[in-house]
Amino acid sequence: MATKSLSLTSLLAKKQNGEKITCLTAYDASFSHVLDEAGIDVILVGDSLGMVIQGQESTLPVTIDEMVYHSRCVARGKQRTFLVADLPFMSYATPDQAAINAARLMQEGYAQMVKLEGGHKQIETVRHLVDLGIPVCGHLGLIPQSVNQLGGYRVQGRDGESAKRIIDEAKLLEEAGASLLVLECVPTALADEITAQLTIPVIGIGAGAGCDGQVLVLYDMLDISFGKRPKFSKNFMAETGDVKKAVEAYDIAVKGGSFPAKEHSFE
């Protein structure tokens, strides 16, 4: 396998060529190496580590120091895969604060891109980061850092008004300079429309098969996270019984179009 690292140009070319992008979370060097060897395109060092690593009830307690540490660990385990790291809760309340913490994720954590949640309120921040040379991935739909405001982990964009808002926010994020977008827990038809309207790659999680790529929490798809597994996930360990083979099966399923199936999506 070639060891040249994927870039934003590589990911954009995949969208333009109709090739699916695969993404999984990772939080340490060993799993990062497995994902890299299996051909996964993007590793997300997600603030989901608060739940699957730390045992927290949400992502909210995760700190920037913890994100930097885990991103640095992941960076040491990979060669080819593109590395994205989450800005955790309240680490980007202002554009200047976002710049300081994003710089830490890139300088100390070796991330190639940072991800932040939200739409209209984050446009100025996205513009500021991009102006400073920091690549940004947006995140719309179900945004876990706002779970208390949303009233729980619920599908977003099912009514006309909220669907239009998500579409508008997706366009604004792209116009502000975001280079990727994650759509979480939105109806398939809405995700399809957004994917078609944006020129940047759209990565879905619980957003149907029409997105340019898919992301799952690694521990969910390996069936080693505790608690109820989300509807949009799938236990790939059940089919393989081996970690690397499970990751390879996920990569093949996404790129071949068999995952996500209808049962992993929302109407």
C-alpha angles and dihedrals in degrees: 000000000000114000098205108123118247116243138197087265089056092051093047090050089054090056092047091049094046093246116146120239120222123210134174133173121249133176106185143038097256097055089040089058091050092051092046093051092046092058101252109163102210133026116202116202091207129195081232081095085085089070105030098035104027100031094234121155092237142002093260100095094056114114133209090245090058092047092051091049095050093043090053090050092050092047090058092057101051138066109170106024122096112243123220124177130196123240100225129228115305093359091112104037090133131025092247093050089048091052093051094049095041089052089054092052090052101038099038101021097039092226116163094207138011127224126213134179129237143045130232095018093053100050095095090047093050091050091049094050093046091049087056092052097257114138113227134206115197126213124207138167111039104019107191095203087064095047093123091052092046092050096239142328099317137153111265131210100033095132125061096249097051092042091054091048092054091048091049092047092049090054092046092051091052091047090050089057106265110156099198136024131205116205114196128192101346129137115277094240092053092049090048091053094049092046091052094048098048125074092204120080116270117211115200133207111179088351103109134256097288096081120102090248146352136239130193135176103260095223091053095052090046089049093232099115116099124236129034116336114232118255091240094058129081132207103239092173090069090065098043113022089212129090098222093042090050091053091046090050090053091050091050093045094052095043091045094049099242093112129091097035124189092272090061093052140069132235 
